[in-house]
């Protein structure tokens, strides 16, 4: 009762209601909120602090930036959702806030798009070496789709593509990545009404900002070959996986394209099946199906993609529990 009363007291102020209305539509920084509200940073920060203390908002740091979004867990999180839904959209102050919100979102999307355009050539060169990406994604969806997914955690989320694929099946989606540039791109990609329950944040794959046994599905899509210690990242993924949950790993089979180390920062030149199987076993996971996707196309296509599936506490289902409709790469 005291928590609910504290939440109601915190929300009962015009600027704080405006903040709830905005943050129900996605995460924003203090700078972005000051641009929208036309108020000073100290004043906005003070209101944000009160809302966070009441549990209505979540706050997390990403380098020198701090992001805020509506709380989505617990009883006070439910209150935040209810209150934000009651705020009249036709109110002239709220309507103007939402117009400025759209302008901020458009600027963010353009900045992310510019970064993608500047780097897409390098990504496309890598993709030309293996099976078309939409076939990798198709296999990931077939192996990972399940009814009633709670939290989907995408580790090394990059552009957020795995959240685009699995987000519609889940109650909550969270992408973790160290790169601020990739996180900005992912936010732009996920900035759609049907994916408002998905978010990304900066984090260490060896020390995830998630509780033990909290995720129903964990994905590592083309991530392991960049890591110094792939086994440790799998162990950390196993820590946050629920009993009966599923881990999906997509990466390259062993290859000899040594130039990828220097040109594209690959730490490892692929992984043998038994090597990954050993890491899964050491992490307490039961290995399931392994799917092999050989390269297609011309003589430059030299990389084979492997997808490993594993479950926790021996509860492993090798096939999707329901048919899925797949929308290819965007």
C-alpha positions as a Markdown table, in Angstrom:
| # | Residue | x | y | z |
|---|---|---|---|---|
| 1 | Unk | 0.0 | 0.0 | 0.0 |
| 2 | Unk | 2.8 | 2.4 | 0.9 |
| 3 | Unk | 4.5 | 1.8 | -2.5 |
| 4 | Unk | 1.3 | 2.5 | -4.4 |
| 5 | Unk | 0.7 | 5.7 | -2.4 |
| 6 | Unk | 4.3 | 6.8 | -3.0 |
| 7 | Unk | 3.9 | 6.2 | -6.7 |
| 8 | Unk | 0.7 | 8.2 | -6.8 |
| 9 | Unk | 2.3 | 11.1 | -4.8 |
| 10 | Unk | 5.3 | 11.2 | -7.1 |
| 11 | Unk | 3.1 | 11.2 | -10.3 |
| 12 | Unk | 0.8 | 14.0 | -9.0 |
| 13 | Unk | 2.5 | 16.9 | -10.6 |
| 14 | Unk | 2.1 | 18.3 | -14.2 |
| 15 | Unk | 5.7 | 18.0 | -15.3 |
| 16 | Unk | 6.0 | 14.5 | -13.9 |
| 17 | Unk | 2.9 | 13.4 | -15.7 |
| 18 | Unk | 4.4 | 14.8 | -18.9 |
| 19 | Unk | 7.5 | 12.7 | -18.3 |
| 20 | Unk | 5.4 | 9.6 | -17.8 |
| 21 | Unk | 3.5 | 10.3 | -21.1 |
| 22 | Unk | 6.8 | 10.6 | -23.0 |
| 23 | Unk | 8.7 | 7.7 | -21.4 |
| 24 | Unk | 5.8 | 5.4 | -22.0 |
| 25 | Unk | 6.8 | 5.7 | -25.7 |
| 26 | Unk | 10.4 | 4.8 | -25.3 |
| 27 | Unk | 13.6 | 5.6 | -23.5 |
| 28 | Unk | 15.1 | 9.1 | -23.5 |
| 29 | Unk | 18.1 | 10.9 | -22.1 |
| 30 | Unk | 18.0 | 13.9 | -19.9 |
| 31 | Unk | 19.2 | 16.1 | -22.7 |
| 32 | Unk | 16.4 | 14.8 | -25.0 |
| 33 | Unk | 13.8 | 15.4 | -22.3 |
| 34 | Unk | 15.0 | 19.0 | -21.7 |
| 35 | Unk | 14.6 | 19.6 | -25.4 |
| 36 | Unk | 11.1 | 18.3 | -25.4 |
| 37 | Unk | 9.8 | 19.8 | -22.1 |
| 38 | Unk | 11.6 | 23.2 | -22.7 |
| 39 | Unk | 12.8 | 23.1 | -19.0 |
| 40 | Unk | 16.2 | 23.4 | -17.5 |
| 41 | Unk | 18.3 | 20.2 | -16.9 |
| 42 | Unk | 18.4 | 20.6 | -13.1 |
| 43 | Unk | 14.6 | 20.9 | -12.9 |
| 44 | Unk | 14.0 | 17.9 | -15.2 |
| 45 | Unk | 16.6 | 15.8 | -13.3 |
| 46 | Unk | 14.9 | 16.6 | -10.0 |
| 47 | Unk | 11.6 | 15.4 | -11.4 |
| 48 | Unk | 13.2 | 12.3 | -12.8 |
| 49 | Unk | 14.9 | 11.5 | -9.5 |
| 50 | Unk | 11.5 | 11.6 | -7.7 |
| 51 | Unk | 9.9 | 9.3 | -10.2 |
| 52 | Unk | 12.8 | 6.8 | -10.0 |
| 53 | Unk | 12.7 | 6.8 | -6.2 |
| 54 | Unk | 9.0 | 6.0 | -6.4 |
| 55 | Unk | 9.7 | 3.1 | -8.8 |
| 56 | Unk | 7.7 | 4.6 | -11.7 |
| 57 | Unk | 10.8 | 5.0 | -13.9 |
| 58 | Unk | 14.0 | 3.0 | -14.5 |
| 59 | Unk | 17.4 | 4.7 | -14.8 |
| 60 | Unk | 20.6 | 3.3 | -16.2 |
| 61 | Unk | 23.9 | 4.8 | -17.3 |
| 62 | Unk | 25.6 | 4.2 | -20.7 |
| 63 | Unk | 29.0 | 5.9 | -20.7 |
| 64 | Unk | 28.4 | 9.6 | -20.0 |
| 65 | Unk | 24.7 | 9.3 | -20.9 |
| 66 | Unk | 21.9 | 8.4 | -18.6 |
| 67 | Unk | 18.7 | 6.8 | -20.1 |
| 68 | Unk | 15.2 | 6.7 | -18.5 |
| 69 | Unk | 12.2 | 4.6 | -19.4 |
| 70 | Unk | 8.9 | 3.6 | -17.8 |
| 71 | Unk | 9.3 | 0.8 | -15.2 |
| 72 | Unk | 7.9 | -2.5 | -16.5 |
| 73 | Unk | 8.1 | -4.8 | -13.5 |
| 74 | Unk | 6.4 | -5.0 | -10.2 |
| 75 | Unk | 3.2 | -3.4 | -8.8 |
| 76 | Unk | 4.5 | 0.1 | -9.2 |
| 77 | Unk | 5.5 | -0.7 | -12.7 |
| 78 | Unk | 1.9 | -1.6 | -13.4 |
| 79 | Unk | 0.8 | 1.7 | -11.8 |
| 80 | Unk | 3.2 | 3.6 | -14.2 |
| 81 | Unk | 1.6 | 1.9 | -17.2 |
| 82 | Unk | -1.9 | 2.6 | -16.0 |
| 83 | Unk | -1.2 | 6.3 | -15.2 |
| 84 | Unk | 0.6 | 6.9 | -18.5 |
| 85 | Unk | -2.4 | 5.4 | -20.3 |
| 86 | Unk | -4.8 | 7.8 | -18.6 |
| 87 | Unk | -3.0 | 10.9 | -19.7 |
| 88 | Unk | -5.2 | 12.7 | -22.3 |
| 89 | Unk | -3.3 | 12.8 | -25.7 |
| 90 | Unk | -5.5 | 15.6 | -26.9 |
| 91 | Unk | -4.3 | 17.9 | -24.1 |
| 92 | Unk | -2.5 | 20.8 | -25.8 |
| 93 | Unk | 0.6 | 20.6 | -23.6 |
| 94 | Unk | 0.9 | 16.8 | -24.1 |
| 95 | Unk | 0.3 | 17.1 | -27.9 |
| 96 | Unk | 3.1 | 19.6 | -28.2 |
| 97 | Unk | 5.4 | 17.4 | -26.2 |
| 98 | Unk | 4.6 | 14.5 | -28.5 |
| 99 | Unk | 5.4 | 16.6 | -31.6 |
| 100 | Unk | 8.8 | 17.5 | -30.2 |
| 101 | Unk | 9.3 | 13.8 | -29.1 |
| 102 | Unk | 8.8 | 12.8 | -32.8 |
| 103 | Unk | 11.3 | 15.4 | -33.9 |
| 104 | Unk | 13.9 | 14.1 | -31.4 |
| 105 | Unk | 13.2 | 10.5 | -32.5 |
| 106 | Unk | 13.6 | 11.5 | -36.2 |
| 107 | Unk | 17.0 | 13.1 | -35.4 |
| 108 | Unk | 18.1 | 10.1 | -33.5 |
| 109 | Unk | 17.1 | 7.8 | -36.4 |
| 110 | Unk | 19.0 | 9.9 | -39.0 |
| 111 | Unk | 22.1 | 9.9 | -36.9 |
| 112 | Unk | 21.9 | 6.1 | -36.6 |
| 113 | Unk | 21.2 | 5.8 | -40.3 |
| 114 | Unk | 24.3 | 7.8 | -41.1 |
| 115 | Unk | 26.4 | 5.5 | -39.0 |
| 116 | Unk | 24.9 | 2.5 | -40.7 |
| 117 | Unk | 25.6 | 3.9 | -44.2 |
| 118 | Unk | 29.2 | 4.6 | -43.3 |
| 119 | Unk | 29.8 | 1.1 | -42.1 |
| 120 | Unk | 27.4 | -1.0 | -44.2 |
| 121 | Unk | 30.0 | -1.7 | -46.8 |
| 122 | Unk | 32.2 | -3.6 | -44.3 |
| 123 | Unk | 29.2 | -5.6 | -43.0 |
| 124 | Unk | 28.1 | -6.5 | -46.5 |
| 125 | Unk | 31.6 | -7.8 | -47.4 |
| 126 | Unk | 31.4 | -10.2 | -44.4 |
| 127 | Unk | 27.9 | -11.3 | -45.3 |
| 128 | Unk | 29.0 | -12.1 | -48.8 |
| 129 | Unk | 31.2 | -14.8 | -47.4 |
| 130 | Unk | 28.4 | -17.0 | -46.0 |
| 131 | Unk | 24.8 | -18.1 | -46.6 |
| 132 | Unk | 22.4 | -15.2 | -47.0 |
| 133 | Unk | 21.6 | -13.7 | -43.6 |
| 134 | Unk | 17.8 | -14.2 | -44.0 |
| 135 | Unk | 18.5 | -18.0 | -44.0 |
| 136 | Unk | 20.4 | -17.7 | -40.8 |
| 137 | Unk | 17.6 | -15.7 | -39.3 |
| 138 | Unk | 15.0 | -18.2 | -40.6 |
| 139 | Unk | 16.9 | -21.0 | -38.8 |
| 140 | Unk | 17.2 | -19.0 | -35.6 |
| 141 | Unk | 13.4 | -18.4 | -35.6 |
| 142 | Unk | 12.6 | -22.0 | -36.3 |
| 143 | Unk | 14.8 | -23.1 | -33.4 |
| 144 | Unk | 13.9 | -20.4 | -30.9 |
| 145 | Unk | 10.2 | -19.7 | -31.4 |
| 146 | Unk | 8.1 | -20.6 | -28.4 |
| 147 | Unk | 4.7 | -19.7 | -27.0 |
| 148 | Unk | 4.6 | -17.6 | -23.8 |
| 149 | Unk | 8.1 | -16.2 | -23.9 |
| 150 | Unk | 8.8 | -13.8 | -21.0 |
| 151 | Unk | 12.2 | -12.1 | -21.3 |
| 152 | Unk | 14.3 | -12.5 | -24.5 |
| 153 | Unk | 17.9 | -11.4 | -23.9 |
| 154 | Unk | 20.0 | -10.7 | -27.0 |
| 155 | Unk | 23.7 | -10.6 | -26.1 |
| 156 | Unk | 25.9 | -8.5 | -28.3 |
| 157 | Unk | 22.8 | -7.1 | -29.9 |
| 158 | Unk | 24.4 | -5.0 | -32.6 |
| 159 | Unk | 21.6 | -3.6 | -34.7 |
| 160 | Unk | 19.0 | -5.2 | -32.6 |
| 161 | Unk | 17.9 | -7.6 | -35.3 |
| 162 | Unk | 17.3 | -10.6 | -33.0 |
| 163 | Unk | 14.9 | -8.4 | -30.9 |
| 164 | Unk | 13.1 | -7.5 | -34.1 |
| 165 | Unk | 12.6 | -11.2 | -34.8 |
| 166 | Unk | 11.8 | -12.5 | -31.3 |
| 167 | Unk | 10.4 | -9.3 | -29.7 |
| 168 | Unk | 6.8 | -9.9 | -31.1 |
| 169 | Unk | 6.8 | -13.3 | -29.4 |
| 170 | Unk | 8.0 | -12.0 | -26.0 |
| 171 | Unk | 6.6 | -10.0 | -23.1 |
| 172 | Unk | 10.0 | -8.1 | -22.8 |
| 173 | Unk | 13.1 | -7.9 | -25.0 |
| 174 | Unk | 16.5 | -6.6 | -23.9 |
| 175 | Unk | 19.6 | -6.2 | -26.0 |
| 176 | Unk | 23.1 | -5.8 | -24.4 |
| 177 | Unk | 26.1 | -4.3 | -26.2 |
| 178 | Unk | 29.2 | -2.4 | -25.4 |
| 179 | Unk | 29.2 | -0.2 | -28.4 |
| 180 | Unk | 27.4 | 3.2 | -28.1 |
| 181 | Unk | 27.2 | 3.5 | -31.8 |
| 182 | Unk | 25.6 | 0.1 | -32.3 |
| 183 | Unk | 23.2 | 0.8 | -29.4 |
| 184 | Unk | 22.1 | 4.0 | -31.1 |
| 185 | Unk | 21.5 | 2.1 | -34.3 |
| 186 | Unk | 19.5 | -0.6 | -32.4 |
| 187 | Unk | 17.3 | 2.0 | -30.8 |
| 188 | Unk | 16.4 | 3.5 | -34.1 |
| 189 | Unk | 15.7 | 0.0 | -35.5 |
| 190 | Unk | 13.4 | -0.9 | -32.6 |
| 191 | Unk | 11.6 | 2.5 | -32.5 |
| 192 | Unk | 8.3 | 1.1 | -33.6 |
| 193 | Unk | 5.0 | 0.7 | -31.7 |
| 194 | Unk | 5.0 | -3.1 | -31.8 |
| 195 | Unk | 8.4 | -3.2 | -30.2 |
| 196 | Unk | 8.0 | -0.7 | -27.4 |
| 197 | Unk | 8.5 | -3.5 | -24.9 |
| 198 | Unk | 12.0 | -4.0 | -26.2 |
| 199 | Unk | 15.0 | -1.9 | -25.1 |
| 200 | Unk | 18.8 | -2.0 | -25.3 |
| 201 | Unk | 21.5 | -1.0 | -22.9 |
| 202 | Unk | 25.2 | -0.9 | -22.6 |
| 203 | Unk | 26.6 | -3.9 | -20.7 |
| 204 | Unk | 29.4 | -6.4 | -20.4 |
| 205 | Unk | 28.7 | -9.9 | -21.7 |
| 206 | Unk | 30.8 | -11.4 | -18.9 |
| 207 | Unk | 28.8 | -9.5 | -16.3 |
| 208 | Unk | 25.2 | -9.1 | -17.5 |
| 209 | Unk | 22.8 | -6.6 | -15.8 |
| 210 | Unk | 20.3 | -9.4 | -15.3 |
| 211 | Unk | 19.2 | -11.5 | -12.4 |
| 212 | Unk | 19.8 | -15.2 | -12.2 |
| 213 | Unk | 17.3 | -17.4 | -14.1 |
| 214 | Unk | 15.4 | -14.4 | -15.5 |
| 215 | Unk | 15.4 | -15.1 | -19.3 |
| 216 | Unk | 13.3 | -17.5 | -21.3 |
| 217 | Unk | 15.5 | -17.1 | -24.4 |
| 218 | Unk | 19.1 | -15.9 | -24.8 |
| 219 | Unk | 20.7 | -15.3 | -28.2 |
| 220 | Unk | 24.3 | -14.9 | -29.2 |
| 221 | Unk | 24.1 | -14.1 | -32.9 |
| 222 | Unk | 27.5 | -13.7 | -34.6 |
| 223 | Unk | 29.1 | -12.6 | -31.4 |
| 224 | Unk | 31.5 | -15.3 | -30.0 |
| 225 | Unk | 34.2 | -14.8 | -32.7 |
| 226 | Unk | 34.8 | -11.2 | -31.4 |
| 227 | Unk | 35.3 | -12.3 | -27.7 |
| 228 | Unk | 38.4 | -13.0 | -25.8 |
| 229 | Unk | 36.7 | -15.6 | -23.7 |
| 230 | Unk | 33.7 | -17.2 | -25.4 |
| 231 | Unk | 33.3 | -19.9 | -22.8 |
| 232 | Unk | 32.9 | -17.2 | -20.1 |
| 233 | Unk | 30.1 | -15.5 | -22.1 |
| 234 | Unk | 28.3 | -18.8 | -22.5 |
| 235 | Unk | 28.6 | -19.4 | -18.7 |
| 236 | Unk | 27.1 | -16.0 | -18.1 |
| 237 | Unk | 24.3 | -16.6 | -20.5 |
| 238 | Unk | 23.6 | -19.9 | -18.7 |
| 239 | Unk | 23.4 | -18.0 | -15.4 |
| 240 | Unk | 20.6 | -15.8 | -16.5 |
| 241 | Unk | 18.7 | -18.6 | -18.4 |
| 242 | Unk | 15.6 | -19.9 | -16.7 |
| 243 | Unk | 15.1 | -23.7 | -16.1 |
| 244 | Unk | 13.6 | -24.9 | -19.3 |
| 245 | Unk | 14.9 | -21.8 | -21.1 |
| 246 | Unk | 16.8 | -21.9 | -24.4 |
| 247 | Unk | 20.1 | -20.6 | -25.6 |
| 248 | Unk | 20.7 | -20.0 | -29.3 |
| 249 | Unk | 24.2 | -19.5 | -30.6 |
| 250 | Unk | 25.0 | -18.7 | -34.3 |
| 251 | Unk | 28.6 | -18.4 | -35.4 |
| 252 | Unk | 31.1 | -19.6 | -37.9 |
| 253 | Unk | 32.5 | -23.1 | -38.2 |
| 254 | Unk | 36.4 | -23.3 | -38.3 |
| 255 | Unk | 37.9 | -21.5 | -41.3 |
| 256 | Unk | 41.2 | -20.1 | -42.5 |
| 257 | Unk | 40.3 | -16.6 | -43.5 |
| 258 | Unk | 43.1 | -15.1 | -41.3 |
| 259 | Unk | 42.6 | -11.6 | -42.7 |
| 260 | Unk | 39.4 | -11.3 | -40.8 |
| 261 | Unk | 41.5 | -10.9 | -37.6 |
| 262 | Unk | 43.1 | -7.7 | -38.8 |
| 263 | Unk | 40.5 | -6.3 | -41.1 |
| 264 | Unk | 37.4 | -7.0 | -39.0 |
| 265 | Unk | 38.6 | -7.6 | -35.4 |
| 266 | Unk | 37.7 | -11.3 | -35.3 |
| 267 | Unk | 39.4 | -12.9 | -32.3 |
| 268 | Unk | 38.6 | -16.5 | -33.3 |
| 269 | Unk | 38.4 | -18.1 | -36.8 |
| 270 | Unk | 35.3 | -20.1 | -36.1 |
| 271 | Unk | 34.4 | -22.9 | -33.6 |
| 272 | Unk | 34.3 | -26.6 | -33.8 |
| 273 | Unk | 31.1 | -28.4 | -32.8 |
| 274 | Unk | 32.7 | -30.3 | -29.9 |
| 275 | Unk | 34.4 | -27.1 | -28.6 |
| 276 | Unk | 31.1 | -25.3 | -28.2 |
| 277 | Unk | 29.5 | -28.5 | -26.9 |
| 278 | Unk | 32.1 | -28.7 | -24.2 |
| 279 | Unk | 31.5 | -25.1 | -23.1 |
| 280 | Unk | 27.8 | -25.7 | -23.0 |
| 281 | Unk | 28.3 | -28.8 | -20.8 |
| 282 | Unk | 30.7 | -26.8 | -18.5 |
| 283 | Unk | 28.0 | -24.2 | -18.1 |
| 284 | Unk | 25.4 | -26.8 | -17.0 |
| 285 | Unk | 23.5 | -26.7 | -20.3 |
| 286 | Unk | 22.1 | -29.6 | -22.2 |
| 287 | Unk | 23.0 | -29.5 | -25.9 |
| 288 | Unk | 20.2 | -29.9 | -28.4 |
| 289 | Unk | 20.2 | -29.6 | -32.2 |
| 290 | Unk | 23.1 | -28.3 | -34.1 |
| 291 | Unk | 22.3 | -26.9 | -37.5 |
| 292 | Unk | 24.8 | -26.4 | -40.3 |
| 293 | Unk | 24.4 | -23.8 | -43.1 |
| 294 | Unk | 27.1 | -24.1 | -45.8 |
| 295 | Unk | 28.0 | -21.1 | -47.9 |
| 296 | Unk | 26.2 | -20.3 | -51.1 |
| 297 | Unk | 27.2 | -18.3 | -54.1 |
| 298 | Unk | 30.5 | -17.8 | -55.8 |
| 299 | Unk | 34.1 | -18.7 | -54.9 |
| 300 | Unk | 34.3 | -15.9 | -52.3 |
| 301 | Unk | 31.6 | -17.6 | -50.2 |
| 302 | Unk | 33.8 | -19.6 | -47.8 |
| 303 | Unk | 32.2 | -19.5 | -44.4 |
| 304 | Unk | 29.9 | -22.1 | -42.9 |
| 305 | Unk | 27.5 | -21.0 | -40.2 |
| 306 | Unk | 26.7 | -23.2 | -37.3 |
| 307 | Unk | 23.7 | -22.8 | -34.9 |
| 308 | Unk | 23.8 | -24.5 | -31.6 |
| 309 | Unk | 20.8 | -24.9 | -29.3 |
| 310 | Unk | 21.0 | -25.6 | -25.6 |
| 311 | Unk | 18.6 | -25.8 | -22.6 |
| 312 | Unk | 18.9 | -25.6 | -18.9 |
| 313 | Unk | 18.4 | -28.4 | -16.4 |
| 314 | Unk | 18.2 | -31.0 | -19.2 |
| 315 | Unk | 14.9 | -29.5 | -20.5 |
| 316 | Unk | 15.7 | -29.3 | -24.1 |
| 317 | Unk | 13.2 | -29.2 | -27.0 |
| 318 | Unk | 14.8 | -29.4 | -30.4 |
| 319 | Unk | 12.0 | -28.0 | -32.5 |
| 320 | Unk | 9.8 | -24.9 | -32.3 |
| 321 | Unk | 6.6 | -25.6 | -30.4 |
| 322 | Unk | 4.5 | -23.8 | -32.9 |
| 323 | Unk | 4.7 | -22.8 | -36.6 |
| 324 | Unk | 6.1 | -19.4 | -37.2 |
| 325 | Unk | 5.8 | -16.9 | -40.0 |
| 326 | Unk | 9.2 | -15.4 | -40.9 |
| 327 | Unk | 9.8 | -11.9 | -42.2 |
| 328 | Unk | 13.2 | -11.7 | -43.8 |
| 329 | Unk | 16.0 | -9.4 | -43.2 |
| 330 | Unk | 15.3 | -5.6 | -43.4 |
